[in-house]
Amino acid sequence: MSKYRVYFLLCLVVVCLGLLTLTPNAFAKEVKKGRLLYLTLSAGFDHKVVPFSVEIVKQIGDKSGAFETTVTGDMLPFTPENLKHFDAVMFYTTGELPMTDAQKKAFIDFIRSGHGFIGVHSATDTFYMWKDYADLIGGYFNGHPWHQQVTIQVADPASSLVGFLAPSFQVNDEIYQIDDFNPQTSHVLLRLDPSSVDLKKQGARAKYYGWPVAWTRMDGKGRMFYCSLGHEHDVWNDPRYQKLLLNGINWAMGRTK
C-alpha cells in the first residue's frame, strides 16, 4: 500500500471521528418549546366548557411537544416583564375584561412587537370598547342563530393550517355571526356553508362576506389566529379541532410559515 493511500485513509478516519463528535450538537439540536399564556376570564357569559378547554390545550402542547401552557384567570401576568417570557397569548374570554390601561398597552405592545395571539369562540365577544383589540382580532360577535350540525367550508385548501380539512367538514356547535369584519385585511381560512342552515331563521343576518369561522391577521409584526368554534365539549374533544388549534398556535408563535 502506497504512503499516499495510507495518508488518505488516515484523513478519512479523522474526518469520520470529527463528524461523530459534532453530531449531538450540530445535527441533533433540540427544538425549543414555545410558551403559551392562556387567559380564561369571563366578564360576560360564562362558558361551562372553559375548564375542559384548559385540559385540552395542555394536552395538545404536551403531546406535540410544541409548547407549554400557563393558565391565568386574571390580569396579573399582563406586564411587560412577565409577557417577555411567552411566545403567544390565547383568549377564551367574554366582555369588557378588567385590564388597566398599562396592562392593555403591555399586551398590545407584546403582540405588535412580533408575538402571537390566538382567540377561540367568544374571544370576539370581548373588548367591544377597545379599538386596538378590534384591530387585532378583526371582527365582533353578532349573534348565534344556529346551534346545530353544520357544514364548514375550507376557504383556503392550500393553507397548511386548514388544508387537512378540505374541502369541507361537518360539526355540531354554536355558530357565530361576525360583524365589523374586513375580508381584505384578514385571511379567511374557514367559513360556514350557508346551504347547511336556515337563512330565514330569526336573528340570521347575511353580510357580503358571508359567515367567516376562522381567519388569520397581522397586527404590526404580530400574528393573530382566531376560530369561532369551541362552544361544545365534543368540539374540544374532536381530533380535527385539536389539530386545527395546534396548527394555529404554531403559526401564531412563528414556528410555521
Residue pairs with C-beta under 8 A, 6 or more apart in sequence:
31 65
33 61
33 65
33 66
33 67
33 68
34 66
34 67
34 68
34 87
34 88
34 249
34 250
34 253
34 255
35 67
35 68
35 70
35 85
35 86
35 87
35 88
36 57
36 61
36 67
36 68
36 69
36 70
36 86
36 87
36 88
36 89
36 90
36 118
36 249
36 253
37 70
37 72
37 77
37 83
37 86
37 88
37 89
37 90
38 54
38 57
38 69
38 70
38 71
38 72
38 89
38 90
38 92
39 72
39 73
39 89
39 90
39 91
39 92
39 93
40 50
40 51
40 53
40 54
40 71
40 72
40 73
40 92
40 93
41 72
41 73
41 74
41 75
41 93
41 97
42 50
42 93
42 94
42 95
43 93
43 94
43 95
43 96
43 97
43 98
43 126
44 94
44 95
44 96
44 122
44 125
44 126
45 94
45 95
45 122
45 125
46 94
47 92
47 94
47 121
47 122
47 231
49 230
49 231
49 232
49 233
49 236
50 92
52 233
52 236
53 92
53 120
53 230
53 236
54 69
54 71
56 236
56 237
56 242
56 245
57 69
57 90
57 245
58 69
58 71
59 242
60 66
60 242
60 245
60 246
60 249
61 67
61 68
61 69
61 249
62 68
64 246
66 246
66 249
66 250
66 255
67 87
67 88
67 249
67 250
67 253
70 77
70 86
75 97
75 98
75 99
75 100
75 103
77 83
78 99
78 103
78 104
78 106
78 107
79 102
79 103
79 106
80 106
80 109
80 110
83 89
83 106
83 107
83 110
83 115
84 110
86 110
86 115
87 115
87 116
87 253
87 254
88 115
88 116
88 117
88 118
88 249
88 252
88 253
89 107
89 110
89 111
89 115
89 116
89 117
89 118
90 117
90 118
90 119
90 120
90 249
91 117
91 118
91 119
91 120
91 123
91 126
92 120
92 121
92 122
92 123
92 230
93 122
93 123
93 125
93 126
94 122
94 125
94 126
95 125
95 126
96 126
96 127
96 128
96 129
96 130
97 126
97 127
99 107
104 130
104 132
108 132
108 133
108 136
110 222
111 117
111 136
111 219
111 220
111 222
111 224
112 219
112 220
112 221
112 222
113 220
113 221
113 222
114 220
114 221
114 222
114 254
115 222
115 253
116 222
116 223
116 224
116 225
116 249
116 251
116 252
116 253
116 254
117 136
117 137
117 219
117 222
117 223
117 224
117 225
117 252
118 224
118 225
118 226
118 245
118 248
118 249
118 252
119 126
119 137
119 224
119 225
119 226
119 227
120 226
120 227
120 228
120 229
120 230
120 245
121 174
121 176
121 227
121 228
121 229
121 230
121 231
122 141
123 137
123 226
124 137
124 139
124 140
124 141
124 176
124 178
124 226
124 228
125 140
125 141
126 133
126 137
127 133
127 134
128 134
128 140
134 140
134 180
135 219
136 217
136 219
136 222
136 224
137 217
137 224
137 226
138 181
138 182
138 185
138 186
138 215
138 217
138 224
138 226
139 178
139 179
139 180
139 181
139 182
139 186
139 212
140 178
140 179
140 180
141 176
141 177
141 178
141 179
141 228
142 176
142 177
142 178
142 179
142 205
143 176
143 177
143 203
143 205
144 174
144 175
144 176
144 177
145 175
145 177
145 197
145 201
145 202
145 203
145 204
146 174
146 175
146 197
146 198
146 201
146 204
147 173
147 174
147 175
147 231
148 172
148 175
148 197
149 170
149 171
149 172
149 196
150 170
150 171
150 172
150 173
150 175
150 192
150 193
150 196
150 197
151 168
151 169
151 170
151 192
151 193
151 195
151 196
152 165
152 168
152 169
152 170
152 171
152 190
152 191
152 192
152 193
152 213
152 229
153 167
153 168
153 190
153 191
153 192
153 193
154 162
154 163
154 165
154 166
154 167
154 168
154 169
154 189
154 190
155 162
155 188
155 189
155 190
155 191
155 212
156 162
156 163
156 187
156 188
156 189
157 163
157 166
157 167
159 187
159 189
160 247
160 251
160 256
160 257
161 189
161 216
161 225
161 244
161 247
161 248
161 251
162 189
162 190
162 214
162 244
162 247
164 240
164 243
165 190
165 240
165 244
168 193
169 240
170 196
171 229
171 235
171 238
171 241
172 232
172 234
172 235
173 229
173 230
173 231
173 232
173 235
174 231
174 232
175 192
175 197
175 211
175 213
175 228
176 211
176 213
176 228
177 204
177 205
177 207
177 211
178 207
178 211
178 212
178 228
179 207
181 207
181 209
181 212
183 209
183 212
185 217
186 212
186 215
186 216
186 217
187 215
187 216
187 217
188 209
188 212
188 214
188 215
189 213
189 214
189 215
189 216
190 212
190 213
190 214
190 215
190 227
191 210
191 211
191 212
191 213
192 210
192 211
192 213
194 206
194 210
194 211
197 204
198 204
199 206
212 228
213 227
213 228
213 229
214 225
214 226
214 227
214 228
214 229
214 244
214 248
215 225
215 226
216 223
216 224
216 225
216 226
216 248
216 251
217 223
217 224
217 226
218 224
223 251
223 252
223 253
223 254
224 252
225 248
225 249
225 251
225 252
227 244
227 245
227 248
229 235
229 241
230 236
230 241
235 241
236 242
247 256
250 256
